[in-house]
Amino acid sequence: MSLVSAPRDDWESIEATLIGRSIDFCSTLDPHEVPSQSTTPDSMASTRPAFGLRIPEDDRRAAAAAAAAAVGDPMELFQSRLQAASIISLACLLVFYGRAMFLDVPMISLMRSVSLVICVGCLGMLASPGVLSTRKLRRIELLLFGPLCAFVVFFQIAFLIRAIEAGDVPQQIAVFYSGTLGLAVIMLAYGMLMPHGWKRTALMMIPPVTAPTVAMFVVWCVAPKITEVIDAMRLVEIGLALIVTGIVATYGTYASTSLRCKSHPTDHVGQYRLKQELGRGGMGNVFLAEHKLLKRPCAIKVIRTTHGADPSALRRFEREVRSTARLSHWNTIEIFDYGHTDDGTFFYVMEYLRGSSLSDLVEKFGPMPPARAIHFLSQTCWALQEAHNLGLIHRDLKPANIFAAKRGGVYDVTKLFDFGLVLQRNESNNFHDPHAETPFAGSPLYMSPEQAAGQKLDGRTDIYSLGGVGYFLLTGRPPFERKSTWRLMLAHAKDELLPPSHWNSEIPKDLESVLLRCLSKDSEQRFNTPSEMAQSLAGCHDAGRWRYENAAEWWKRHAVEIDPTLLQG
């Protein structure tokens, strides 16, 4: 069943689903862009000359395969740290379990047995061959540390109640402080062992810091006499101590990251000297760099140190390297090199582009003439066709991911980049995302209805997005604009689209017809392939009228507002 023919009940289900998933996106929209789950497009513009370097296709594919192996190291580190934490926890629990068999009541022995089983289970899962996925590792992390904190609190409550019933004041004080000490040890162990950024560490410190207050409240409900021994002053004292412990653990994570940065030079990556930061994305930074021996400028994308141990970021990085390195079309950005430094910083080297993204061009200079829009769309179609032929769906086509570059003295050379959300076709001829952490991903402003609904995708989802790009180039606005992300995605699926000529009456009917077909809500009504779309664009009246002479004249008038060096050479 296609989305366009879905009955009302199905639409209500889809709407409820999207409302529930709206937390994955920002609740408000920028006039021209919505943050996607991909990286923020990395600016390639700069004020330096650029040179190209082409490597053989076999070498490019070999580089991609080696990059995949290199990226796996930090995930192995994460898994090995979890194994170490499980072994340490298991050793401690075995000691307490032996004591519980002789001294404790059956309920306490049962709880310690449960904690022991959980710890053994985590160790068993971590001992499986190969590196586990990001989602599994994080679940194991929560399964290991979460119950440990919960059991410490449970034991603190149980022993406090027993001490109160026995009237043993020293024992009450001892249990109160020993339970807090156990939480502090867990907090420090987490900060030392888990290779995360300081923000995640700080977030994980919140439950153990608040746990003693919750425990005291539970004990007070059962035995109000506890306030005669554990007064407010002691509770504040313990609370402050745990807050300080949390700060120490968080600062330890931050300090270890900073020390690693200082212990290695930051002005170069491998054989490349960093010269200038070009842009920042959600996953890493892009720098203008120069090869130390060849003295040729290039662009280097680097995983930020704070993300260096984040398995999901590294998987995304790996996928972008592998996908882009397989492509050789001249309208797709080229990958030259890859690797990781001794301190674990991952990077890949790509051609350095001078010019501007299509989103910046439209925002600065307004809608494009039809001939120029056809020029960019046609070149993008052929770059996209190669990707589809190799079984890749881009999934994040938008004006910010298409670049108008100057290459070899020629202006307005289209370059397609950011393949971090690409889908691959498997042996069953189905497209899948083996590392997906959400049912859908992409930029909601240009997302197809089926992509927004988390349904099965094929290459026609890119056709829809590219049609949205054309709509933006001709009108200066995306196809739909709404106040919230989930309403925007519902608009793609349900709302009637205003034709581009509603905003710009000078748009030719033949070009408008091509774009409206791309933006059909029923994928069966769209072009089947990018090459089919390119052929239809070639049949438009304005096709071929934007020549390289026109591009050179345009840049001669406007380059000073973007990059004056574009007029050189």
N, C-alpha and C positions, 0 to 999 in steps of 0.2 A: 504493500500500500504506500503510495507516495504521500508526502506531507500535504500537498495541495488538496488532496482528496480526503484527508482525514476527517472523520465525523467530529462533532462538537465535543463528545465525551473524551475522545483521544486528545483533543487540544487542551481540555481542562487538565488532563493528566500531564501533558507536556508542560503546561504552564506551572503546575504545582511542582514538577520536577525542577524546572528552571529556578523557581523561587527558592527552593531548598538548596540549590547549588550556587546561588548568587553570592555567597560568602567568599567564593573563590575569586571574585573580581571586585574592583572598586565600585562603590555605589553611585558615584557621580562620573560624568563624562566630560572630557576635554572637548572643545568644539571640533577638533580634527582627529583625535586619537583616544583610544581606550587602552589602558594597560592590559597586555595579554600575558599568558603564562609563559610566553617565550621571553627571551632577553629583549630588552629595549634595543631597537636598532642602533647599531654602532655607527656613528658618523665617520665617513671616510674623507670628509673635506679637510683641507689643510692649505698651507701657504708654501709648500715645497714642491719641486718637480718630482714626477713619478716615472719609474721605469718598470717595464714588464720583464718577467722571467718565466719561461715555459719549460716544464719538465715533461718527459715522456709519460704517456698514459700508464704504462706498466709500473713506472716508478711511483706515480701518484697513487695507484691502487695498493702498492706495497707499503707506501707511507701510511695509508689509511689503516691497513691491517696492523701495522706496528703501533700506530697511535692507539688503537683499541686495546692492545696489550699493555701499553704504558699507562693508560687511564685507569686500569683496574687496581693499581697499587694502593691508593688511599682507601678503597673499599675493603681491600684485604686488611689494611691497618685497622679500620673500624671493626671488622669482624674479629680480628685477633685481640683487640682491646676488650671486646665483649667476652671473648673466651677467657681472658685473664681475670676479668671481673667475676665471671661465673665460677672459676676455680677457687678464687679467694673466698667468695661467698660460701661456696660449698664446704670448704675447709672449716670456716667459722661455724657454719650451721651444724656440721657433724659433731663438733665439740659440744655445742649447746644441746644437740639432740641426745647425745649420750648422757648428759647431766639430767635432761628432762625425764629420761626413763626411770631414774632412781628417786628424783626429788619432787617432780611436778605432778599436778593433777592431770587426769586423762585429757581434758579439753586443751590444756596448754601443750601437752605432748602431741595432740592431734594437729594443732596449728603449726607446730614446729615441723611435723612430718609433711604437712602441705607445703610449707616453704622449702623444705628439702627437695620435694618432688619437682616443684617449679624450677628450682635451680638446676637440678639434673636434666630436666627437660630442655631448658635453655642451652645448656652445654651440649646436649645431644643434637639440637638443631644447628648449632654453630659448628659442630664437627662434621656436618654433611660436606661432601665433595663440592669443590667450586665455591665461588663467591656468591653469597646470597644477594637478593635484590634489595634496593633501598627500603622499600616498604617492609620487608621481612626483618631487616636489621633493626629498624626503628621500633617495630612491634616487640622484638626480643628485648631491646633496650628497656622499653616501658615494662615489659613483663618481668624483667630481672629486678630493676630498681624500685618499681612501684610497690610490689608486694613486700619487699624488704622494709620499706618505710612503714607500710601498713602494719606489718607484723610487729615492728618495734613499738608502734603506738598501741597495738592490741596488748602486747605483753606489759607495757607500762600501765595501762588501765587495769589489767587483771591483777597484777602484783600490788598495785596501789590499793585496790579494793580489799585484797586479802590482808594487807598490812593494817588498813583502817579497822577491819573487823577484829583483828588480833590486838588492836590498840598499841601497835609497835610504831612509835613516832620516829625513831632513828631509821627504821626500815622504810617508812614512807618517804623520808627525805632522800635516802639512798636510791630508792627506785625512781623517784622523780628526776634526780640528776643523772643516774645511769642511763635512763631512757633517752634523755636529751643528748648525752654523750654519744649514744649509738647513732642518733640522727646526724650529729655533727660529723661522725666518721664516714657515714654514707655520703654526705654532701661533699666532703673533701675528696673521697675516693672517686666520686663522679667527676669532679673538676679535674683530677689528675689523670684519669684513665680515658675518658671519652674525648675523642678528637673533634670537638665541635667549636663553633664560634662562641664568643662571650654572650651574645644575646640568647642563644638557645640554653646555655648553661644557666644564665640568670633566670630564665623562665622555669627551668627545672628545679631551682632552689625554692620556689614559692611554696609548694606543698610541705616539705619538711620544716620550713620556718614556721608555718602556721599550725603544724601538727600538735605541739604541746598544748596550745590553747584549746584546741578541739578535745584533746584527751582530758584536760582538766574539767572542761564543761561536762563531758560524759560522766566522769567520776563524781563531780558535784551533784549531778542529777541522781546518782545512785546513793552516794554517801556525802551529804552536805558538810559533815565534820571535817572534810579535807581542807576547808578554808582556815581551820584553826592551826594547821601546820604549813600548808602551801598558800601563803597569803598573796595579795596582789603584787607586793614588792618582789617576791621570789619569781612570780610569773613574768613580770617585766624584765627582771634580770636574765632569766633564761631566754626570753624572746630576743633581747638585745644581743645575747651571746650567739644565738643562731643566725641573726641578721648579719653580724660580723663574720661568722663562718661562711655564710653565703656570699658575702662580698669578697672574702679571701679566695674562695673557690672560683668565683667569676673573674676576679682580677688575675688569678693564676693562669686561667685560660687565655686571657688577653695578653698577659706578660709573655707567655711562652710564644704566642704568635708574633709579638713585637720583637722579641729576641731573635727569632728566626729570620725576621726581615733584616735586622741590623747585622746579623752575622754573614749576610751575603750581599754583594753589591746590588743596588737597585737601578743602576744606570744601564744595565745590559741583561739580555736574556740569551743564553747560549752564545752563538756567534754574531748576535745582533745587538747593536748599541741603540738604546732607547733615546729618542731625541725630543719627542713632544707627545702629550696625551691628546688623542683625537676625539675620543668619546667614551662614555660609560654606559654599560648595559646592566641588566639585572643579574647577569652571571659573571661578567668580567669587564676589563678595560681594553680599549684599543689604542695602540701607540703608533706614532710614526717612528720608524726605526731605520737603521742602515746596517747592511752587512759589513763586518769589520774589514774583510778583504776585498770584496767586490765594490764596496762603496756605493751600492745601489739602494735607494730608498724602498721601503716596503711597509706594510701595515702588519702589526702583530697583535693578536687577540690573546689576552692573558687571563687565566682564572685568578680572581682576587685571592689573596692569602686567607681572608676570612671564609672563603668558600672552598679553600683547597682541600678540605677533608669532607665536604658535603657530597655524599654519593650521588644524589639526584642531579646536582650541578655538573658533576663529572660525567655522568651518563649523557646529559644533554650536550656537553662539550664534545664527548666522543662521537655522538651521533652527528653533530654538525660537521666535524672533521671528516668522518667517513663518508657522509652523503655528498658533501661538496667536492671531495677529492675524486669521486667517481665521475664527475661531470667535466666535459671539455669544451662545451659550446662557448664561443667567444662573447656571448651576452650573459654568461654566468661568471661570477667572481672566481679567480683561480687560487688554489692552495699551492704554495711553494714548499713549505717545510712544516714540521711538527716536532714535538718533543716535550720533555720536562727537565727542569734544572735539578741540581743536586738537593736543593731544599724542598723539592716536591711541587714547584710552581709549573703548571701546565700551560702550554702556549701552542699556537699555530700561526704560520706566516702566510699572508695572502698578498695579492697585488695591491698596491697603493693607488687609490683612485682620487683624482681631483675633479671637483664638480659639485653637484648637489643632489640630494634625494628629491624625488618627485614631490613629496609632501612639502618640503621646504620651498621648492620652486613655486608651487601653487599658492602657498601661504604668503610668500613675499611679492609675487607678481600677478596673482590672480589666475583665473581659468585659462587654459591653453587653447589656441586655435585648433580646430578639428584635425588639420593636417599633422600638426606636431603630436597630438594625442595618439593618432593612428600610428605614427612613427614609433613611439615608445611601446604601445600595446603590441604591435606586430613583432618587434624584436623580443619582447618578453614572452610572447607566445612560442617562439621557436626555442628559446632557452628552456621554457617549461616543457615543451614537447620532448626534449632530450631526457629530462628528468622522468617524465611519465613512461618513456620507452624503457628506462632502466628500472621501472617499478617503484618510483618515488613520487609521493604526493607532498607538495610543499606545506600546505595547511595554514600558512601565515602570510599570504600575499596581501600586501597593502602598500600604499604609496611610499612609506618610509623604508621599505625593503627593496625598492627599485631605484637605481642610481643613474643619473645623467652625467656621464663621465667624459673627459677628454682623453683620448687614447691615440697615440701616433699622429698628433696634430689634427685629429678629427673630433669635432664636438658632438654632443648628444648621442654618445655611444651608450646604449642601455646595458646596465649590469644588474643582474638579479643576485641577491645574497640572503643570508640568514636562513639556513636550512635546519635550524635546531629543533623544529617541530615536525620534521618530515616523517611520513609514514612509509613503510616498506611493504612490498608485496611478498608474501610467503610462498611456499611451494604449492599451496592450495589455491593460488591466484587470488588470495584475499589480502587486503591491506590491514596491517595491525601495528600496534605500538607496544612492544614488549615491556617498556619501562613506564607506561602511562600511570600517573598517580591520580588523575581525574578523568572522568568520562569524556571530556572534550577540552580542547585547548585552541588558542588562536586569538585573533583580534576581533572582538564582537562587532566593530563597525563594518567589517568586511567578511563576516562569517556566514557561510551558507546555512540555510534552514536545517539541513540534515546534520551539519556539524554542531549547530547550536543545541539540537535535541539529543546529541550523543548517539546518533544512529550510525549505521555502517556507511563508510565513505568510499568513493572512487575518485578518479581524476576530475570528474565534473564539479567537485567542490571547489577546486582551484579555478575552474572556468567562472563560477559565480563570483569568487573573490576578485578575479581579474576584471570582470564586468563592473564590479564596485569601484575598482581603481579607475577605470575609464570614466565612470560617472563623476568621480571626484575631479579628475583632470579637466573635464568639460564644464563643471558647474561650481567647483570650489567647495563642495560639500559632499559628505558620504551619502549613500542611498537613503539611510534612515538615521535620525538623531532622536534619542529619548533621554529622559532624566536618570534612568537607572540601567544597569547592564542587562538584567534579565528582561526588562521591557524592550530593550533594543533587540535582543535575540528573538523575542516573540514577534517583533515587528518584521524581522526578516522572514519569519515563517508564516505570518498571518496577514499583515497589513498590506494594503494596496500601494504599489510603488508609483510615486509621481514621476512621469517621464522627464528625462534631462531637459527637454525643451520647455518644461514648466519654469525652470530657473534661467534658462538661456535660450531664447527664441532663435538664435542664429545657428543652433546645432542642426546639421543636415539630417533629414529623415532616414537616409540609408544607414548612417552611423548610429543613430539612435536605435534603429531596429536591431542592429547587431548587439548593442549593449542590453537592450531589453530582453533579448533572447538569452543572453548570458545570465541575466538576473531573474530568470524564471524560477518560481518556487518549486516547480516540479523538475527534478533533474533530467527527466526524460525529454523535456522540451529544450534543453540547452544544447550547445555544441557538444559533440562527443569527445573531441580532442582539441588541444590548443592549435594544432595545424589547421583544423577545419575552421576555427575562429579566425586564424591569420588569413586564410583564403577569402573569407567573407570581408574582412577588413580591407584586403587588397582590391576588392570589387567596389569599394566606396568611391564616390566622386573625388574626394580629397586625398585619396591614397597616392603616395609618391610625390605629393606637392611640397612636402617639407624635406628639402634637400640639404646636404651638408653645407652648401653655401648659405642657406637661410639660417642654419644653426650657428655658423661662424659669425654671421652678421648680428644675430641676437646676442650671443655671448660678448661680442665686441662692445655692444651698448651696455650690457648689464654685469659683466664680469667684475667690475670694480666694486660692486655691492656684495659680491660673493667671495671672490678670490682673485685679486688683480694679477697674480702670476699665471693665471690661465691664458693670458694674452701673450705670454712668452713662449717661444718655440713652437 
